[in-house]
Amino acid sequence: MSVRPVVKSAAALPLSGDAASSRETHETCDTQAQRYLQLALLVIAAGAIYPILYLRQVYQPTMLEVFHITDSQLGYLYSSLGTIFLLSYLPSGWLADRIAPRLLICFSLLATGALGLWYASAPGFATLMVIFCGWGLTTGLTFWAAVIKRVTTIAGHDEQGRFFGFLDGGRGLVEALLATIAITLFAWMTQTRGEPVAYGFKLVVYMYAFLCIGLGIVLALVKDNSDANRASNAQTTEKRNNVLTDLLTLARIPELWLVAAIVFCGYQVFWATYSFSAYLHEGGIGLSVVMAGTITTLKLWMRPIGGIGGGFLGDRYSKITVLVIALFLAGLSLCGLIVAPHIQSHVMLVFLVLFIGVLTYAIRGLYWSLLDRCNVPVQTMGLAIGLISVIGYSPDVFLPLINGYLTQTFPGVTGYQMYFGYVAAVAMLGGCAGLVLRNMLNRKEVRS
């Protein structure tokens, strides 16, 4: 991944003090504008590529009907996706250190969209498994570390919280806009026009797939200054240590393991939100598919608030402290969701779901910003991201299986309540890991 764009020297001839100052100010503004433009492109790409993979958070009952699969089979699909992610994270970091991010991102968007067109044909379970594994490669191997490292390198030391907050909150805004359009289209086709749910779901998938393909083409035509910097860094890349040596160096950084633990716990809180729609549709609560999907879509609008708001609060006060508070509150809120069948007011139920959404996205917007305080060498930043991702996102492998087992073994609201209880406990553990990391960093600052 390229480093932050460097401002060139003014000119061969010396400038007067006022002229030099004016030129420096102009170049600084240009550099800042370039960094925010690059961030905006990353936000759009990330906001467009992932929703098609996780349509279950709004359309899970519909997916079971359209594809003629069970809860357990759906769990196997997402477990396979998570397994590919897990195997891809380290190679993804290696690629992010060596290949231009624009090329990786464009390929990811085009390939993900193409697989989406195949997905829209409602194939059998075996074909679905191939599609989900393909998505694991196009959004894990060639996309993930490239985006994270790029944000890390274009953000200043005092901007890490807001840049990652903008990344997660901004992509959340994109996802919320798309989800709102999708649920409106789905409701219009299935309820107003009386079309089968399979037809409405197919149109939703087409919308996301063609958007990814179109965006991939657009980004391929946009010049990225990082491509020029890539060539100048080629010799440096060749002189790096081998992967094993770099991994051993990273393994000796204790803060890195605590960040991985925080991501591991925080990511499971995010995974719990995928089951909100199905939980609200269950008999104990009994909301319609469209109503449950609408509430879940409203939750997506909390992502800009939680991600961007959490990032600014983290930069203003303390990223770790804000993250710890959010993890503990998320655990308590999930416990509140467990008693949702006894909540008579739908307004209170909606408020609880939205509040969990704000906390979840604040957590996601903050945990990667901690990497800036772990003293990771720049030349191994991509590998560090891959290492943390292997641990932090390993719930992609086992959490769908846990969810599928509990909801099928304990049908109705009981299975979901047990699932949310587990995630609530994990969120509390993540808060404890955050406290340990904060104390460790405070002690180092005192000694220095």
C-alpha positions as CSV (number, residue, x, y, z in Angstrom):
1,M,0.0,0.0,0.0
2,S,1.4,3.4,-0.9
3,V,2.3,6.0,1.6
4,R,0.6,9.3,2.0
5,P,1.0,11.6,-1.0
6,V,4.1,13.8,-0.5
7,V,4.0,17.5,-1.4
8,K,6.6,18.3,-4.0
9,S,9.1,21.1,-3.5
10,A,8.0,24.5,-4.7
11,A,10.4,25.4,-7.5
12,A,14.0,25.6,-8.4
13,L,14.2,29.3,-7.6
14,P,13.9,30.5,-4.0
15,L,10.6,32.2,-3.1
16,S,10.0,35.2,-0.9
17,G,8.6,34.4,2.6
18,D,5.0,35.4,1.7
19,A,5.1,33.5,-1.6
20,A,6.6,30.4,0.1
21,S,4.0,30.5,2.8
22,S,1.2,30.9,0.3
23,R,2.4,28.0,-1.8
24,E,2.9,25.8,1.3
25,T,-0.7,26.5,2.4
26,H,-2.0,25.8,-1.0
27,E,-0.1,22.5,-1.3
28,T,-1.3,21.4,2.2
29,C,-4.9,22.1,1.3
30,D,-4.4,20.1,-2.0
31,T,-2.9,17.2,0.0
32,Q,-5.7,17.2,2.5
33,A,-8.3,17.3,-0.3
34,Q,-6.6,14.4,-2.0
35,R,-6.7,12.4,1.3
36,Y,-10.4,13.0,1.8
37,L,-11.2,12.2,-1.8
38,Q,-9.3,8.9,-1.5
39,L,-11.2,8.2,1.8
40,A,-14.5,9.0,0.0
41,L,-13.7,6.5,-2.7
42,L,-12.8,3.8,-0.2
43,V,-16.1,4.5,1.7
44,I,-18.2,4.1,-1.5
45,A,-16.4,0.9,-2.4
46,A,-16.8,-0.7,1.0
47,G,-20.4,0.4,1.3
48,A,-21.3,-1.2,-2.1
49,I,-19.5,-4.5,-1.9
50,Y,-20.5,-6.1,1.4
51,P,-24.4,-5.8,1.5
52,I,-25.0,-8.4,-1.2
53,L,-23.1,-10.9,1.0
54,Y,-25.2,-10.2,4.1
55,L,-28.7,-9.9,2.8
56,R,-29.7,-12.3,5.6
57,Q,-29.8,-9.4,8.1
58,V,-33.0,-8.1,6.4
59,Y,-34.2,-11.0,4.2
60,Q,-33.3,-14.2,6.1
61,P,-36.8,-15.7,6.1
62,T,-37.1,-14.9,2.4
63,M,-33.7,-16.4,1.6
64,L,-34.7,-19.7,3.3
65,E,-37.9,-19.8,1.1
66,V,-36.2,-18.7,-2.1
67,F,-33.3,-21.1,-1.9
68,H,-35.2,-23.9,-0.2
69,I,-32.6,-24.3,2.5
70,T,-32.7,-24.7,6.3
71,D,-31.3,-22.5,9.1
72,S,-28.4,-24.9,9.4
73,Q,-27.6,-24.8,5.7
74,L,-27.6,-21.0,5.8
75,G,-25.2,-21.3,8.7
76,Y,-23.0,-23.6,6.6
77,L,-22.9,-21.0,3.8
78,Y,-21.8,-18.2,6.1
79,S,-19.4,-20.5,7.9
80,S,-17.8,-21.3,4.6
81,L,-17.6,-17.7,3.8
82,G,-15.9,-17.0,7.1
83,T,-13.5,-19.9,6.6
84,I,-12.3,-18.3,3.3
85,F,-12.0,-15.0,5.0
86,L,-9.9,-16.6,7.7
87,L,-7.6,-18.2,5.1
88,S,-7.4,-15.0,3.1
89,Y,-6.5,-12.4,5.7
90,L,-2.7,-13.0,5.9
91,P,-2.3,-13.2,2.1
92,S,-4.6,-10.2,1.8
93,G,-2.1,-8.2,4.0
94,W,0.8,-9.5,1.8
95,L,-1.0,-8.3,-1.4
96,A,-1.9,-4.9,0.2
97,D,1.8,-4.3,0.7
98,R,2.7,-5.0,-2.9
99,I,-0.2,-4.3,-5.3
100,A,-1.9,-1.0,-6.1
101,P,-5.1,-0.7,-4.0
102,R,-7.1,0.6,-7.0
103,L,-6.5,-2.6,-8.9
104,L,-7.4,-4.8,-6.0
105,I,-10.6,-2.8,-5.2
106,C,-11.7,-2.7,-8.9
107,F,-11.2,-6.4,-9.3
108,S,-13.1,-7.1,-6.1
109,L,-16.1,-5.0,-7.1
110,L,-16.4,-6.5,-10.6
111,A,-16.0,-10.1,-9.4
112,T,-18.4,-9.7,-6.5
113,G,-21.0,-8.3,-8.8
114,A,-20.6,-11.1,-11.3
115,L,-21.1,-13.7,-8.6
116,G,-24.2,-11.7,-7.5
117,L,-25.7,-12.2,-10.9
118,W,-25.2,-15.9,-10.5
119,Y,-26.7,-15.7,-7.0
120,A,-29.8,-14.1,-8.4
121,S,-30.7,-17.2,-10.4
122,A,-31.6,-18.9,-7.1
123,P,-29.2,-21.9,-7.6
124,G,-29.1,-25.0,-5.5
125,F,-27.2,-25.4,-2.2
126,A,-24.0,-26.8,-3.8
127,T,-23.8,-23.8,-6.2
128,L,-24.6,-21.4,-3.4
129,M,-21.6,-22.8,-1.5
130,V,-19.3,-22.1,-4.5
131,I,-20.7,-18.5,-4.7
132,F,-20.1,-17.8,-1.1
133,C,-16.6,-19.2,-1.2
134,G,-16.0,-16.9,-4.3
135,W,-17.3,-14.0,-2.3
136,G,-14.9,-14.8,0.4
137,L,-12.0,-14.4,-2.0
138,T,-13.3,-11.3,-3.8
139,T,-14.0,-9.4,-0.5
140,G,-11.4,-10.9,1.7
141,L,-8.3,-11.8,-0.2
142,T,-8.3,-8.9,-2.7
143,F,-10.2,-6.2,-0.8
144,W,-10.0,-6.1,3.0
145,A,-6.4,-5.4,4.0
146,A,-6.0,-3.0,1.0
147,V,-8.8,-0.8,2.4
148,I,-7.7,-0.9,6.0
149,K,-4.1,-0.1,5.3
150,R,-4.9,2.7,2.9
151,V,-7.0,4.4,5.6
152,T,-4.2,3.9,8.1
153,T,-1.6,5.5,5.9
154,I,-3.7,8.5,4.6
155,A,-4.8,9.5,8.1
156,G,-2.7,11.6,10.4
157,H,-1.8,10.4,13.9
158,D,-4.5,12.6,15.4
159,E,-7.0,11.6,12.7
160,Q,-7.1,7.9,13.0
161,G,-10.4,7.8,15.0
162,R,-12.3,10.1,12.6
163,F,-10.9,8.5,9.4
164,F,-11.9,5.0,10.5
165,G,-15.1,6.4,11.9
166,F,-15.8,8.0,8.5
167,L,-14.9,4.7,6.8
168,D,-17.3,2.6,8.8
169,G,-20.0,5.3,9.3
170,G,-19.7,6.5,5.7
171,R,-20.0,3.0,4.3
172,G,-22.9,2.5,6.7
173,L,-24.6,5.5,5.2
174,V,-24.1,4.0,1.7
175,E,-25.4,0.7,2.9
176,A,-28.4,2.3,4.6
177,L,-29.3,4.2,1.5
178,L,-29.1,1.0,-0.6
179,A,-31.0,-1.0,2.0
180,T,-33.8,1.6,2.1
181,I,-34.1,1.5,-1.7
182,A,-34.0,-2.3,-1.6
183,I,-36.7,-2.8,1.1
184,T,-38.9,-0.2,-0.7
185,L,-38.5,-2.1,-4.0
186,F,-39.1,-5.4,-2.3
187,A,-42.2,-4.2,-0.5
188,W,-43.6,-2.5,-3.6
189,M,-43.1,-5.7,-5.7
190,T,-44.4,-8.2,-3.1
191,Q,-47.2,-6.2,-1.3
192,T,-48.4,-3.6,-3.8
193,R,-48.1,-5.6,-7.0
194,G,-48.5,-9.0,-5.4
195,E,-45.4,-10.6,-7.0
196,P,-43.9,-13.7,-5.3
197,V,-41.2,-12.9,-2.7
198,A,-38.7,-14.8,-4.9
199,Y,-39.2,-12.2,-7.6
200,G,-38.8,-9.3,-5.2
201,F,-35.6,-10.8,-3.8
202,K,-34.2,-11.4,-7.2
203,L,-34.6,-7.7,-8.1
204,V,-32.9,-6.7,-4.8
205,V,-29.9,-9.0,-5.7
206,Y,-29.8,-7.5,-9.2
207,M,-29.7,-4.0,-7.8
208,Y,-26.6,-4.8,-5.6
209,A,-24.8,-6.8,-8.3
210,F,-25.1,-4.2,-11.1
211,L,-24.1,-1.5,-8.7
212,C,-20.9,-3.3,-7.8
213,I,-20.1,-3.9,-11.5
214,G,-20.8,-0.3,-12.4
215,L,-18.8,1.1,-9.5
216,G,-15.8,-1.2,-10.4
217,I,-15.8,0.2,-13.9
218,V,-16.0,3.8,-12.6
219,L,-13.1,3.3,-10.1
220,A,-11.0,1.7,-12.8
221,L,-11.2,4.9,-14.8
222,V,-10.3,7.2,-11.8
223,K,-6.6,7.9,-11.5
224,D,-5.1,7.1,-8.1
225,N,-1.8,8.9,-7.1
226,S,-0.9,5.8,-5.1
227,D,-0.3,3.9,-8.4
228,A,2.6,6.3,-9.1
229,N,4.0,5.9,-5.6
230,R,3.8,2.1,-6.0
231,A,6.6,2.0,-8.5
232,S,9.0,4.1,-6.4
233,N,8.5,1.7,-3.5
234,A,9.2,-1.5,-5.4
235,Q,12.8,-1.7,-4.4
236,T,11.9,-1.2,-0.8
237,T,9.4,-4.0,-1.0
238,E,12.0,-6.4,-2.4
239,K,14.4,-5.7,0.6
240,R,11.8,-6.6,3.2
241,N,12.2,-9.5,5.6
242,N,10.5,-12.7,4.8
243,V,6.9,-13.2,6.0
244,L,7.9,-15.5,8.9
245,T,10.4,-13.0,10.3
246,D,7.8,-10.2,10.0
247,L,5.2,-12.4,11.8
248,L,7.7,-13.1,14.6
249,T,8.3,-9.4,15.0
250,L,4.6,-8.7,15.2
251,A,4.0,-11.5,17.6
252,R,6.3,-9.8,20.1
253,I,4.0,-6.7,20.3
254,P,1.5,-7.5,23.2
255,E,-0.7,-4.6,22.3
256,L,-1.4,-6.2,18.9
257,W,-2.9,-9.3,20.6
258,L,-5.2,-7.2,22.8
259,V,-6.4,-5.3,19.7
260,A,-7.1,-8.7,18.1
261,A,-9.0,-9.7,21.2
262,I,-11.1,-6.5,21.1
263,V,-11.9,-7.0,17.4
264,F,-12.8,-10.7,18.1
265,C,-15.3,-9.6,20.7
266,G,-16.6,-6.5,19.0
267,Y,-17.2,-8.3,15.7
268,Q,-19.4,-10.8,17.4
269,V,-21.7,-8.0,18.6
270,F,-22.0,-6.9,15.0
271,W,-22.8,-10.5,14.0
272,A,-25.7,-10.5,16.4
273,T,-27.4,-7.8,14.5
274,Y,-27.7,-10.1,11.5
275,S,-30.4,-12.0,13.4
276,F,-32.5,-9.1,14.5
277,S,-34.9,-9.4,11.5
278,A,-35.5,-13.1,12.0
279,Y,-35.9,-12.6,15.8
280,L,-38.4,-9.9,15.4
281,H,-40.4,-12.0,13.0
282,E,-40.6,-15.0,15.4
283,G,-43.9,-15.9,17.1
284,G,-43.0,-14.4,20.4
285,I,-42.8,-11.0,18.8
286,G,-44.7,-11.7,15.6
287,L,-43.8,-8.7,13.4
288,S,-44.3,-9.2,9.6
289,V,-41.4,-9.8,7.3
290,V,-41.7,-6.3,5.9
291,M,-42.0,-4.6,9.4
292,A,-39.1,-6.6,10.8
293,G,-37.0,-5.7,7.7
294,T,-38.0,-2.1,8.0
295,I,-36.8,-1.9,11.6
296,T,-33.6,-3.6,10.7
297,T,-33.1,-1.2,7.8
298,L,-33.6,1.7,10.2
299,K,-30.9,0.2,12.3
300,L,-28.5,0.6,9.3
301,W,-29.1,4.3,9.5
302,M,-27.5,4.3,12.9
303,R,-24.1,3.4,11.3
304,P,-23.2,6.9,10.2
305,I,-24.2,8.2,13.7
306,G,-22.3,5.5,15.6
307,G,-19.3,5.2,13.3
308,I,-18.6,8.9,12.7
309,G,-19.8,10.0,16.2
310,G,-17.7,7.4,17.9
311,G,-14.6,8.3,15.8
312,F,-14.9,12.0,16.7
313,L,-15.5,11.2,20.4
314,G,-12.5,8.9,20.3
315,D,-10.2,11.6,18.9
316,R,-11.7,14.2,21.3
317,Y,-11.4,12.1,24.5
318,S,-9.9,8.6,24.3
319,K,-10.5,6.0,21.6
320,I,-10.0,3.1,24.1
321,T,-12.3,4.6,26.8
322,V,-15.1,5.2,24.3
323,L,-14.7,1.7,22.9
324,V,-14.8,0.1,26.3
325,I,-18.0,2.0,27.3
326,A,-19.6,1.0,24.0
327,L,-18.8,-2.7,24.5
328,F,-20.2,-2.8,28.0
329,L,-23.4,-0.9,27.0
330,A,-23.8,-3.3,24.0
331,G,-23.7,-6.3,26.3
332,L,-26.3,-4.8,28.6
333,S,-28.5,-3.8,25.6
334,L,-28.4,-7.3,24.2
335,C,-29.6,-8.6,27.5
336,G,-32.5,-6.1,27.2
337,L,-33.3,-7.6,23.7
338,I,-33.6,-11.0,25.3
339,V,-36.7,-9.8,27.1
340,A,-38.2,-8.3,23.9
341,P,-41.2,-10.7,23.8
342,H,-42.3,-9.1,27.1
343,I,-42.0,-5.5,25.7
344,Q,-45.5,-4.5,24.8
345,S,-44.5,-1.2,23.2
346,H,-43.1,-1.4,19.6
347,V,-41.7,2.0,20.1
348,M,-39.5,0.8,22.9
349,L,-38.5,-2.2,20.9
350,V,-37.4,-0.1,17.9
351,F,-35.5,2.2,20.3
352,L,-33.6,-0.7,21.7
353,V,-32.7,-2.1,18.3
354,L,-31.5,1.3,17.1
355,F,-29.5,1.9,20.3
356,I,-27.7,-1.4,19.8
357,G,-27.0,-0.3,16.2
358,V,-25.4,2.9,17.4
359,L,-23.2,1.1,19.9
360,T,-22.3,-1.6,17.4
361,Y,-21.2,0.8,14.7
362,A,-19.2,2.9,17.2
363,I,-17.3,-0.2,18.2
364,R,-16.6,-1.1,14.5
365,G,-15.6,2.5,13.8
366,L,-13.0,2.5,16.7
367,Y,-11.3,-0.8,17.0
368,W,-9.1,-0.5,14.0
369,S,-8.0,3.0,15.0
370,L,-6.2,1.4,18.0
371,L,-3.6,0.0,15.5
372,D,-1.9,3.4,15.3
373,R,-0.8,3.1,19.0
374,C,0.7,-0.4,18.7
375,N,4.0,0.8,17.2
376,V,3.7,-1.4,14.1
377,P,6.4,-0.8,11.4
378,V,4.9,0.7,8.3
379,Q,6.4,-2.0,6.0
380,T,4.5,-4.7,7.9
381,M,1.3,-2.8,8.5
382,G,-0.6,-4.9,5.9
383,L,0.6,-8.1,7.5
384,A,-0.4,-6.8,11.0
385,I,-3.9,-6.1,9.7
386,G,-4.0,-9.6,8.3
387,L,-2.8,-11.1,11.6
388,I,-5.4,-9.2,13.6
389,S,-8.1,-10.1,11.1
390,V,-7.3,-13.8,11.3
391,I,-8.1,-13.7,15.0
392,G,-10.6,-10.9,15.2
393,Y,-12.8,-12.2,12.3
394,S,-12.6,-15.9,13.1
395,P,-16.2,-15.7,14.4
396,D,-17.1,-15.7,10.7
397,V,-16.3,-19.4,10.9
398,F,-18.0,-20.6,14.0
399,L,-20.7,-18.0,14.9
400,P,-23.0,-19.0,12.0
401,L,-22.9,-22.6,13.1
402,I,-23.7,-21.6,16.7
403,N,-26.6,-19.5,15.5
404,G,-27.9,-22.2,13.2
405,Y,-27.6,-24.9,15.8
406,L,-29.4,-22.9,18.6
407,T,-32.2,-21.6,16.4
408,Q,-32.9,-25.0,15.0
409,T,-32.5,-27.0,18.2
410,F,-34.5,-24.4,20.2
411,P,-37.1,-23.1,17.7
412,G,-38.8,-19.8,18.2
413,V,-37.5,-17.0,20.3
414,T,-35.6,-19.3,22.7
415,G,-32.8,-20.1,20.4
416,Y,-32.2,-16.4,19.6
417,Q,-32.3,-15.5,23.2
418,M,-29.6,-18.0,24.0
419,Y,-27.6,-16.7,21.1
420,F,-27.9,-13.1,22.2
421,G,-27.0,-14.1,25.7
422,Y,-23.7,-15.6,24.5
423,V,-22.8,-12.5,22.5
424,A,-23.6,-10.3,25.4
425,A,-21.1,-12.2,27.6
426,V,-18.5,-11.9,24.8
427,A,-19.1,-8.1,24.6
428,M,-18.3,-7.8,28.3
429,L,-15.1,-9.8,27.8
430,G,-14.1,-7.3,25.0
431,G,-14.7,-4.4,27.4
432,C,-12.3,-6.1,29.9
433,A,-9.7,-6.5,27.1
434,G,-10.0,-2.8,26.4
435,L,-9.4,-1.9,30.0
436,V,-6.2,-4.1,30.0
437,L,-5.0,-2.4,26.8
438,R,-5.7,1.1,28.2
439,N,-3.7,0.4,31.4
440,M,-0.8,-1.1,29.4
441,L,-0.6,2.0,27.1
442,N,-0.9,4.4,30.1
443,R,2.0,2.7,31.8
444,K,4.2,2.9,28.7
445,E,3.4,6.6,28.4
446,V,4.3,7.2,32.0
447,R,7.6,5.4,31.6
448,S,8.5,7.3,28.5
